Amino acid sequence: MSEALVCIPTYNERENLEAICQAVLQADPRVDILVVDDNSPDGTGRLADELVQRDERINVLHRE
């Protein structure tokens, strides 16, 4: 279990999301990330789902 949860709210952040997640995870291996996507039309939510598959410390919440 992680010691902290970093919540990253997103809307149209496809270009930035992967870099942000990598930076957070590298900064402290004890944290998990929760990406909260508000139905981004640019595909941010789909990218977040891909990141979840790559790293178990990343989670995503899709909001309408």
C-alpha atoms as one frame of an Amber mdcrd trajectory, in Angstrom:
protein
   0.000   0.000   0.000   1.274   3.447  -0.867   1.903   6.165   1.666   0.256
   8.884  -0.396  -2.160   9.364  -3.256  -1.536  12.109  -5.796  -4.757  13.148
  -7.534  -4.340  14.614 -11.000  -7.522  16.213 -12.336  -7.534  16.311 -16.133
  -9.405  17.853 -19.006  -7.686  17.853 -22.386  -4.294  16.923 -20.945  -3.369
  14.165 -23.397  -0.115  15.880 -24.355   0.977  16.314 -20.715  -0.414  13.347
 -18.820   2.276  10.746 -19.415   5.119  13.133 -18.527   3.335  14.299 -15.387
   2.702  10.743 -14.219   6.301   9.705 -14.881   7.638  12.706 -12.966   5.414
  12.030  -9.958   6.258   8.323  -9.830   9.981   9.001 -10.158   9.893  11.663
  -7.461   8.686   9.233  -4.807   8.191   5.484  -5.248   5.857   5.404  -2.240
   3.020   7.267  -3.982   0.133   6.154  -6.155  -1.618   8.336  -8.712  -5.329
   8.810  -9.300  -6.067  10.440 -12.642  -9.530  12.019 -12.548 -10.641  12.654
 -16.109 -13.689  14.780 -16.802 -14.636  13.222 -20.151 -11.839  14.919 -22.099
 -12.657  15.052 -25.812  -8.946  14.830 -26.745  -8.537  11.228 -25.546  -6.952
  11.919 -22.165  -9.144   9.260 -20.558  -8.067   6.618 -23.071  -4.414   7.480
 -22.468  -4.984   7.240 -18.714  -6.400   3.733 -19.233  -3.244   2.795 -21.162
  -1.048   4.128 -18.343  -2.973   1.994 -15.834  -1.991  -1.089 -17.830   1.688
  -0.093 -17.692   1.996   0.761 -13.999  -0.024  -0.631 -11.094   0.505   2.585
  -9.118  -1.658   4.536 -11.587  -5.440   4.459 -11.285  -8.113   6.343 -13.220
 -11.565   7.675 -12.436 -13.702   8.643 -15.437 -16.300  11.326 -14.782 -19.036
  12.506 -17.116
